Amino acid sequence: MLSHIIDVLADPIDGTPLRGADDFTRLVSESGHSYDVARQGYVTLAGGAGLRYSGDDAAMVAERETFLSGGHFAPFVEAVTEHVQQVLDAGEVADDASPVICEIGAGTGYYLSHTLDSIAGSRGIGIDVSVHAAKHLARCHPRVGAVIADAWARLPIADQSVDAVTVIFAPRNAAEFARILKPRGQVVVLTADTGHLAELREPLGIIDVESGKVERMIEQAAGNLRPVGESDTIEFEMLLDQSSIASQIGMSPSARHIKPEALAERIAALPSQMTVTARAKVTRLEPLPR
């Protein structure tokens, strides 16, 4: 619910605080800008230029819901939550502090809701550019506020107000993360690693994850964020049937680059079940000293 995180939200145009108006059917800033809350519970907070992208369409969001609800990525979810807890412990966040966790590219809220369930009293801001995702995100957890916003623009969040930022296979705006994090806050990034879904690459004609991806991310964040320790590699095997494989590809960018008929034909040629490797790295970053 947006009321749970209204103290952290800010006008995307000028950064002034927001408040709920008309029983939280609108959010209004101190400078007078007004943003309607959709009946599904999410709000669009975009600056004067509006949104440059539309994000995942309804079909991709549906495939994401189907695949993730099968629990196939559970080790990734557990790893992200564990690292968020470590961030809060390192920052000596009190148990009754109601820490704020912001997920960028939160999709349907699958990861964020799990983290909120695991950390008592925590509050979540889920940011995504997709309207279709936001409809799911708004109802994924009672302590989540769903916001449509551009991850590459100024985030509609107050300075130094967030305890942890999570980014799961999503865009990273280092300058904005450094701005919104509390002095002892950190970013938890889950990045696909070379070998992720390796068994599907050749038969389905999808490109492997580029090598050195984490190193480039750290290099690009320099000047705003620095790594905290070494990255953790999370690797496990999944037993997937053809339907689950179709959902996994359907929720990913690969769905935009392969014609549906060709993809269906290639998946039909796979075994009825096959073992597929999942591999990613968890990296933590902190703001440079202010």
N, C-alpha and C positions, 0 to 999 in steps of 0.2 A: 504494500500500500504506500502511496506517495506521502501520506501523512507521517509515516515512520522516518522518512529521510528528508523532509522538507527543510530542516535546519542546515542541510549540507548542499542542497541545490542552489544554483545561482542563475541569473539571467544570462543566456548565451551571448547577448549583445554587449552588455556592459559590466557583467559580473556582480550586479547588486543582488541582495538576498531576495528570495521568493517566499510568498506566503499563500496558503490556500484561501480561496474566496468562493462564496456561494456554495457552501458545503463541499468544497474541494472539486467542484466542476470546472474551476479555473485555477491557474496559478498566476499570481500577479507580482511583479517586481516593484521594488521601491521607486524605480524610475518610471513606472507606469505601464510597462509592457505586460500584455496579457496572453496567456497560453491555455487553450481549451484542453481539458482532460477528456480523452475518448471514453465512451461508455464502457469499453472493455477494461479501463483502468490505467492505461498508459498515457504519457504526455509527450508531445513532440517539442523539443527545445532546440531549435536551430536558429543561427544568427541571420543577419540580413540577407546573406547569399542563399539561404535555404539549404536543402540537401542535394549533394551532387550525385549521390548513388541511391539505388533503391534496395540493394542487398538481396538476400535470398528470396526467391518467389515462394508461393504457397506450396508447390510440389516439393521443393528442396526442404522446406521446413517440415513437411509431413514425413519425408524420408528420414530426416534427422531425428524426429520424435520416435519413429519406428525403430531405428537402429540403436539409439542410445537407451531406449526403454528395455532393450534386450540384455542390457548389462555388459555388453561386449567390451566397453571401455572402462569398466569399473576400476581397474588398477590405476588408470590415469586420474580418475576422479578422486580416489583415495590419496594419491600422491599430492595433488593440488591442495586438498584440504589439510593434509599433514604439514605442508610447507606454510600455508597461511597460519596455522596454529603456531608454528615455529617463529613466524614473523611477529605475531602478537606477544609471544613469550619473550623474544629478544627485545621488543619495545616496552616490556614490562607494563603491558596494558592490563589494568585491573579487571577482575572477573565481572564486576558490576558496571563496567564502562560503556557497554553497548557499542562495541567497535563497529566501524563502517567498512564494509568490503565492497569494492566497486569492480565489476567484471566488464571488460571492454569486449564487444562482439559476443554478448552473452547468449545470443540465439534464443532457445526456448527456456533457458534457465536451469538446465539439467545439472551443470556443475555448481552453479551458485547456490541452488536450493540445498544441495547436499552439504556444502560448506556451512550454510546457515544452520542446518539441522545439527551439525556436529559442534558448533561453537555457541554456547548458550548466550542469549541476549544480543547476538550480533545482528546487524542491519545490512541489507544489501541494496546496492544500486546496480541494476542491469542496464547496460547501454548497448543498443544495436540500431542499425540503420534501417532494418527491415520492419515494415508494418506487420507483416505476417508473423514474424518472430515475436514482436512485441505483444501481440494478442495472447500468445502462450506464456510469455515472460511475466506478464502482469498477474497471472494466476498461479505461478509455479510455487509460490511460498508466501505466507501471510506477512513476512517481514521484508519483502522485495518491493522496491519501487522501480517500475519499468519506464525507461526513457528512450525515445528515439532521438538520436543525435549522430553527428558526423565525428568519428573518432579522429579524423585528421584536422578538425577545426578546434576552436576553443571549447573545451568540455564544459557543460553547464553545471559545474561543481565549484564550490568555494575553495579558496586557497587553503592549503594545509589543513584539510578537513577529513581526509581518508586515511584509515589505518593500513589497508592493504589493497593493492590493485592486482587483479588476476587477468591474464590474457591467455586464452586457450585457442591456439591455431587462428589468431586474429591479429588485426593491425596494432602497431605499437607506436605511440606518440610520446617519445621520451620527454620532450619539453613539458608537455601537459601533465604527464605523470609526476614529474618532479615538482610541478606547481601545486597539484592537489594533495600530494602526500604530506602527512604530518612529518615532523623532523625525524622521527624514528620509524616511519613507515617504509614499506618495501613493495616492489612489484614482483609477482610470481608469474613467470612466463612458461607455458608449455609449448614446445616447438617440435614439430615432426622432424625425425632424424633419418638419415640415409638408411634404407632398409625397411622403412615403414611400409607395410602392405606389399612387401617385395614379391610375394608369390602371385600377386595379381597384375603386376606391372606389364609383363610381356604378353600374357594371354588377352588382356583387356586393352592394351595399347595406351597405358597411362604413364606419365613421366615420373621418374623417381625423384625423391627429395634431393635437392642440390647439397653437395658437401660443404662444410664450413658455414652453415647457415647461422648457427649460434654465435660463432666468432664474428660474423658480419653484423649481427644484431648488437653485440656488445660494442663494436667499433662505431656503429651509427648512433648509439646512445651516449657515447662519450661527450662530455661537456654538460650533460644533464644527469646521467645515472652511471653508476659503477657496479660491477658484479660483487656479490656477497658470496665468497667461497667458490667452489667448483660446481659445475652443473651436474645434476643427477640424471643418469640414464635409466629410463623405465622401459623394459622390454618384456613382452609376454606373448603367448600364442592364443589365438582364438579359433574355435571350431565354428566355421560359418557355412550355412547352406546357401543355395543360390539366391534365395529371397533376401537374406541378410547382406549378401555381397551387393545385390542390386541397390539396396537402401544405402549402403556405405558409399557407393559411388554416386548415387543420386543426391546425396547431401553435400558432396564435395564440389570444388571448382571443375573437376573432370566432367561433371554432368553437362557443363556448358560447351565442352569441346568435342564431345562424341555424339553423333546422331543417335537418338533413342533406338532406332531399328538396329543399328550396328552394335550398340551396347547390349541389347537384348539377345542378339544372335551370339555374341561372344560369351555372355554369361551362360547361355544354354549349353554351350560346348564344354563348360567346366564340369568337374565331378559334382555329384549331388551335395557332397560336403567336402570341405577341404580346410586344412590348417593354414592360417594366415598369421604372419608376425606383425605385431604392433610395436612400434619403437618411437620414443620421443625423449626429449631432454627437458628437465625442469631447471630453470635458471632464476636466481633471485638477484634483483638489482635494487640499489638504494640511491636516494638523491645525494649529490655532492654536497659537502658542508656549505651551509649558507653563510 
